[in-house]
Amino acid sequence: MRTLVNFIIFYIIIEHTLASKWSYAANMIHGRNAHTAVVLNNGRVLVIGGTNMAVTFNNAELYDPSTGTWSMTGNMTNPRIFHTTSVLNDGKIFVTGGGDSPKTAELYDPLIDQWTPTDNMKYRRWMHTATVLNDGKVLVCGGIIDEGEYLITAELYDPLTNNWAVTGSMNFPRNFFTASLLHDGKVLVTGGYNFQDGYIDSTELYDPSTGKWTITGKLINTRTYHSAVVLHDGKVLVLAGVSGDQGLFVNTELYDPSTGNWTLTGNMNVPGMFRTASVLLDGKILVTGGEEFEAQCIPSVEIYNPSTGLWTVTDDLNNERMFHTASVLNDGRVLVSGGIDLYTLNTTEIYNLSF
């Protein structure tokens, strides 16, 4: 009888594994969390920096979807954690700030597999944002410095001159906020936290033509540790996160640039913070992993359909994880890399939409 029961349990486990949209990919060479990842113009995925909780990395590695393998690439000049990574118009990768290297920036050239330091930022910062503008410049704003000072400042990097210039300051200092490039070329920042104001419900717009920030509609909920994505129709979806008096959120909000107003859309099924949000090729949004309170990581995965405003639960990740990355590959699959559960993870997994 026990043999039969064990066989049934084994069969159920195998059947669930085979039926899952998630499959393990090759392990990264280094386990890492709080890293960044970008898809290069050649389709490979570059994973940069992060930490294994013992050291902060200056190394980077490449995932090749055609072979399913990882390889080390050139080392950065500086180790980084909670930094930013942006793809410039010429295909080079631009990395700024981060813990352990908060004022430096550098460029990665995929053609020669080499990192080159750039001019330093005007301000030290990490937990900030970086947004590539339509003119190719990079807007860096907010964040925090090591002494716990929350930053209101913003600056622009010009790849053509390799120089930084101070631009208009935001109306509120922020860290762990979001910045999104709108279809009209303006940048929308949302939420975040600072010591004086606490959890923030304000949002503001940066206009590259004037270099100034203007307040726009308030979020319905104050929130930080949230995510934001620009939908195909130009609206901005804000999801997940936490507020001190309201806890973790399941509700999500939409910003309409034509009105400057926020409206509630469908509720998620599982609350969390530090969740990744990826725009799929069909315009739907895939949200993975994250954290509940007290560092409890979650494997939850959900999909948002902008045409209905509804969230649908899909298959869980194979590993619970937070501080991971999610990258949409050129063929539409999604690569999730690293993060932390009880320990820093070197595992990666791929979501196959066509399964």
C-alpha positions as CSV (number, residue, x, y, z in Angstrom):
1,M,0.0,0.0,0.0
2,R,2.8,2.4,0.9
3,T,4.5,1.7,-2.4
4,L,1.3,2.6,-4.2
5,V,0.9,5.8,-2.2
6,N,4.5,6.8,-2.9
7,F,4.0,6.1,-6.6
8,I,0.9,8.3,-6.7
9,I,2.7,11.2,-4.9
10,F,5.7,10.9,-7.2
11,Y,3.4,10.9,-10.3
12,I,1.6,14.0,-9.1
13,I,4.9,15.8,-8.5
14,I,6.2,14.8,-11.9
15,E,2.9,15.7,-13.6
16,H,3.0,19.2,-12.0
17,T,6.6,19.7,-13.0
18,L,5.9,18.8,-16.6
19,A,2.8,20.9,-16.8
20,S,4.4,24.1,-15.4
21,K,5.1,27.0,-17.6
22,W,8.4,27.5,-15.7
23,S,11.5,25.4,-16.4
24,Y,14.9,25.6,-14.8
25,A,17.6,27.1,-17.0
26,A,21.3,26.8,-16.4
27,N,22.6,28.1,-13.1
28,M,24.5,31.4,-13.1
29,I,28.2,31.1,-12.3
30,H,27.7,33.3,-9.2
31,G,24.6,33.4,-7.0
32,R,23.6,37.0,-6.7
33,N,20.7,39.3,-5.5
34,A,20.1,43.0,-5.8
35,H,21.8,42.9,-9.2
36,T,20.5,44.2,-12.6
37,A,19.9,42.6,-15.9
38,V,19.4,43.9,-19.4
39,V,18.8,42.3,-22.8
40,L,21.5,43.3,-25.3
41,N,20.8,44.1,-28.9
42,N,22.2,40.7,-29.9
43,G,19.6,39.0,-27.7
44,R,21.9,37.9,-24.9
45,V,21.2,38.9,-21.3
46,L,23.8,40.8,-19.3
47,V,23.6,40.3,-15.5
48,I,25.6,42.9,-13.5
49,G,26.8,43.2,-9.9
50,G,24.8,42.4,-6.9
51,T,25.8,40.6,-3.8
52,N,25.9,37.1,-2.3
53,M,25.5,38.6,1.2
54,A,29.2,38.2,1.8
55,V,30.7,40.4,-0.9
56,T,29.4,42.9,-3.4
57,F,30.3,41.9,-7.0
58,N,32.1,43.9,-9.7
59,N,31.7,41.0,-12.1
60,A,29.1,40.4,-14.8
61,E,27.9,37.4,-16.8
62,L,26.1,36.7,-20.0
63,Y,23.3,34.3,-20.8
64,D,23.0,33.1,-24.4
65,P,19.4,32.0,-25.2
66,S,20.6,30.1,-28.2
67,T,22.8,27.8,-26.2
68,G,21.2,28.1,-22.7
69,T,24.5,28.8,-21.1
70,W,26.2,31.4,-18.9
71,S,29.7,32.8,-19.4
72,M,31.7,35.4,-17.5
73,T,32.3,38.7,-19.2
74,G,34.6,41.6,-18.3
75,N,34.6,43.0,-14.8
76,M,33.3,46.4,-13.9
77,T,35.8,48.9,-12.4
78,N,33.7,49.0,-9.2
79,P,31.5,46.6,-7.3
80,R,27.8,47.6,-7.2
81,I,24.5,46.8,-5.4
82,F,21.1,48.6,-5.9
83,H,22.6,50.4,-8.9
84,T,20.9,51.2,-12.2
85,T,21.5,49.7,-15.7
86,S,20.3,51.3,-19.0
87,V,20.7,50.4,-22.6
88,L,21.8,53.5,-24.6
89,N,20.8,54.3,-28.1
90,D,24.1,53.0,-29.5
91,G,23.6,49.6,-27.7
92,K,26.2,50.2,-25.0
93,I,25.2,49.5,-21.4
94,F,25.4,52.4,-18.9
95,V,25.6,51.6,-15.1
96,T,25.4,54.2,-12.4
97,G,25.9,54.4,-8.6
98,G,25.0,51.7,-6.2
99,G,26.2,50.7,-2.8
100,D,30.0,50.6,-2.5
101,S,30.4,52.8,-5.6
102,P,27.8,55.5,-5.2
103,K,29.2,58.3,-7.4
104,T,30.8,56.4,-10.2
105,A,29.4,55.3,-13.6
106,E,30.7,53.2,-16.4
107,L,29.9,51.9,-19.8
108,Y,30.0,48.3,-21.2
109,D,30.6,47.8,-24.9
110,P,29.2,44.4,-26.0
111,L,31.3,44.5,-29.2
112,I,34.6,44.4,-27.4
113,D,33.4,43.0,-24.0
114,Q,34.9,45.9,-22.1
115,W,33.9,48.2,-19.3
116,T,35.1,51.9,-19.3
117,P,34.7,54.4,-16.5
118,T,32.8,57.6,-17.4
119,D,32.8,60.9,-15.7
120,N,31.5,60.7,-12.1
121,M,28.0,61.8,-11.2
122,K,27.6,65.1,-9.4
123,Y,26.0,63.3,-6.4
124,R,26.6,60.0,-4.7
125,R,23.5,57.9,-4.9
126,W,22.0,54.4,-4.7
127,M,18.4,53.0,-4.7
128,H,17.9,55.7,-7.4
129,T,16.5,55.6,-10.9
130,A,17.9,56.1,-14.4
131,T,15.8,56.8,-17.5
132,V,17.0,57.0,-21.1
133,L,15.3,60.0,-22.7
134,N,14.2,60.3,-26.3
135,D,17.2,62.5,-27.1
136,G,19.6,59.7,-25.8
137,K,20.6,61.5,-22.6
138,V,20.1,59.7,-19.2
139,L,18.1,61.2,-16.4
140,V,19.3,60.0,-13.0
141,C,17.3,61.2,-9.9
142,G,16.7,60.5,-6.2
143,G,18.1,57.7,-4.2
144,I,20.0,57.8,-0.9
145,I,23.6,58.2,0.1
146,D,25.4,56.1,2.7
147,E,24.7,58.5,5.6
148,G,21.0,58.1,5.1
149,E,20.3,61.3,3.3
150,Y,17.4,61.0,0.9
151,L,18.1,62.9,-2.4
152,I,15.9,65.4,-4.2
153,T,18.5,66.1,-6.9
154,A,18.5,65.0,-10.5
155,E,21.2,65.1,-13.2
156,L,21.7,64.3,-16.9
157,Y,24.4,62.2,-18.5
158,D,25.2,63.0,-22.2
159,P,26.8,60.0,-23.9
160,L,28.0,62.2,-26.7
161,T,30.2,64.4,-24.4
162,N,30.6,61.9,-21.5
163,N,29.6,64.8,-19.2
164,W,27.1,65.1,-16.3
165,A,25.0,68.3,-15.8
166,V,22.7,69.1,-12.9
167,T,19.0,69.5,-13.9
168,G,15.9,70.6,-12.0
169,S,15.4,69.0,-8.6
170,M,12.3,66.9,-7.8
171,N,9.7,68.3,-5.4
172,F,10.2,65.4,-2.9
173,P,13.3,63.4,-2.0
174,R,12.7,59.7,-2.8
175,N,14.3,56.3,-2.7
176,F,12.8,53.0,-3.8
177,F,10.5,54.8,-6.1
178,T,9.8,54.3,-9.8
179,A,10.5,56.3,-13.0
180,S,8.8,55.7,-16.3
181,L,9.4,57.2,-19.7
182,L,6.0,58.3,-21.1
183,H,5.1,58.2,-24.8
184,D,5.3,62.0,-24.9
185,G,8.9,61.9,-23.7
186,K,8.3,63.1,-20.2
187,V,9.3,61.1,-17.1
188,L,6.8,60.1,-14.4
189,V,8.1,59.3,-11.0
190,T,5.9,57.7,-8.4
191,G,5.9,57.1,-4.6
192,G,8.9,56.1,-2.6
193,Y,10.0,57.0,0.9
194,N,12.0,59.6,2.7
195,F,12.6,60.2,6.4
196,Q,10.7,63.5,6.6
197,D,7.5,62.6,4.7
198,G,7.5,58.9,5.2
199,Y,5.7,56.9,2.6
200,I,4.9,59.1,-0.4
201,D,1.7,59.3,-2.5
202,S,3.0,62.2,-4.7
203,T,3.9,61.8,-8.3
204,E,5.7,64.2,-10.6
205,L,6.6,64.8,-14.2
206,Y,10.0,65.8,-15.6
207,D,9.9,67.7,-18.9
208,P,13.2,67.4,-20.8
209,S,12.4,70.5,-22.8
210,T,12.4,72.7,-19.7
211,G,14.4,70.7,-17.2
212,K,11.7,71.2,-14.6
213,W,9.5,69.0,-12.5
214,T,5.8,69.5,-12.0
215,I,3.5,67.8,-9.5
216,T,0.8,65.6,-11.1
217,G,-2.1,63.5,-9.7
218,K,-1.5,61.8,-6.3
219,L,-1.4,58.0,-6.0
220,I,-4.5,56.6,-4.4
221,N,-2.3,54.8,-2.0
222,T,1.1,55.9,-0.6
223,R,3.6,53.2,-1.5
224,T,7.2,52.2,-1.8
225,Y,9.0,49.0,-2.9
226,H,6.5,49.0,-5.7
227,S,6.8,48.4,-9.5
228,A,5.6,50.5,-12.5
229,V,5.3,49.7,-16.2
230,V,4.2,51.7,-19.2
231,L,1.4,49.9,-21.1
232,H,1.1,49.8,-24.8
233,D,-1.6,52.4,-24.7
234,G,0.7,54.8,-22.9
235,K,-0.9,54.5,-19.4
236,V,1.2,53.6,-16.4
237,L,0.4,50.6,-14.2
238,V,1.6,50.8,-10.6
239,L,1.4,47.6,-8.6
240,A,2.4,46.0,-5.3
241,G,4.5,47.7,-2.6
242,V,3.9,48.7,1.0
243,S,2.8,51.6,3.1
244,G,3.5,51.9,6.9
245,D,-0.2,52.2,7.9
246,Q,-1.8,50.1,5.1
247,G,0.6,47.1,4.9
248,L,1.2,45.3,1.6
249,F,-1.0,46.1,-1.3
250,V,-3.0,43.9,-3.7
251,N,-4.6,46.9,-5.3
252,T,-3.1,48.4,-8.5
253,E,-3.5,51.8,-10.1
254,L,-3.4,53.3,-13.6
255,Y,-2.1,56.7,-14.5
256,D,-3.6,58.4,-17.6
257,P,-1.1,61.0,-19.0
258,S,-3.9,62.7,-20.9
259,T,-5.7,63.6,-17.6
260,G,-3.0,63.4,-15.0
261,N,-5.3,61.2,-12.9
262,W,-5.0,57.9,-11.2
263,T,-7.7,55.2,-11.1
264,L,-7.9,51.8,-9.5
265,T,-7.8,48.8,-11.7
266,G,-8.1,45.1,-10.8
267,N,-6.7,43.7,-7.6
268,M,-3.8,41.3,-7.6
269,N,-4.3,37.9,-5.9
270,V,-1.2,37.9,-3.7
271,P,0.2,41.0,-1.9
272,G,3.9,41.6,-1.9
273,M,6.8,44.1,-2.5
274,F,10.0,44.0,-4.5
275,R,8.1,42.2,-7.3
276,T,9.3,42.3,-10.9
277,A,6.9,43.5,-13.6
278,S,7.6,42.7,-17.3
279,V,5.8,43.9,-20.4
280,L,5.2,40.8,-22.6
281,L,5.2,41.0,-26.3
282,D,1.4,40.8,-26.4
283,G,1.2,43.8,-24.0
284,K,0.2,41.8,-20.9
285,I,2.2,42.2,-17.7
286,L,4.0,39.4,-16.0
287,V,4.7,39.9,-12.2
288,T,7.0,37.5,-10.4
289,G,8.2,36.7,-6.9
290,G,8.7,39.3,-4.2
291,E,8.5,39.5,-0.4
292,E,5.8,39.4,2.2
293,F,6.6,40.8,5.6
294,E,9.5,39.5,7.7
295,A,11.6,38.6,4.7
296,Q,9.2,35.8,3.6
297,C,9.8,35.3,-0.1
298,I,7.0,34.3,-2.4
299,P,6.9,32.2,-5.6
300,S,3.7,33.8,-6.8
301,V,3.3,34.8,-10.5
302,E,0.4,36.7,-12.0
303,I,-0.5,38.2,-15.4
304,Y,-2.4,41.5,-15.9
305,N,-4.5,41.9,-19.0
306,P,-4.8,45.6,-19.8
307,S,-7.9,45.0,-22.1
308,T,-9.9,43.6,-19.1
309,G,-8.1,45.2,-16.1
310,L,-8.0,41.7,-14.5
311,W,-5.2,39.7,-12.9
312,T,-4.8,36.0,-13.4
313,V,-2.7,33.6,-11.4
314,T,-0.3,31.5,-13.4
315,D,2.2,28.8,-12.4
316,D,4.4,29.6,-9.4
317,L,8.2,30.0,-9.8
318,N,10.2,26.9,-8.9
319,N,12.1,29.0,-6.3
320,E,10.7,31.5,-4.0
321,R,12.7,34.7,-4.6
322,M,13.1,38.4,-4.1
323,F,15.7,40.9,-5.3
324,H,15.8,38.9,-8.6
325,T,15.6,40.1,-12.2
326,A,13.2,39.2,-15.0
327,S,14.1,39.7,-18.6
328,V,11.9,39.4,-21.7
329,L,13.9,37.5,-24.3
330,N,13.5,38.3,-28.0
331,D,11.4,35.2,-28.6
332,G,8.9,36.3,-25.9
333,R,10.1,33.9,-23.1
334,V,11.0,35.4,-19.7
335,L,14.3,34.7,-17.9
336,V,14.2,35.1,-14.1
337,S,17.7,35.2,-12.5
338,G,19.0,34.9,-9.0
339,G,17.6,36.7,-6.0
340,I,17.4,35.5,-2.5
341,D,15.3,33.1,-0.4
342,L,16.9,31.8,2.7
343,Y,20.2,32.1,0.8
344,T,21.4,33.9,-2.3
345,L,20.3,32.0,-5.4
346,N,22.3,31.1,-8.5
347,T,19.3,29.4,-10.1
348,T,17.5,30.7,-13.1
349,E,14.2,29.7,-14.7
350,I,12.3,30.5,-17.9
351,Y,8.6,31.2,-18.4
352,N,7.3,29.8,-21.7
353,L,4.1,31.5,-22.8
354,S,3.4,29.1,-25.6
355,F,3.4,26.0,-23.3
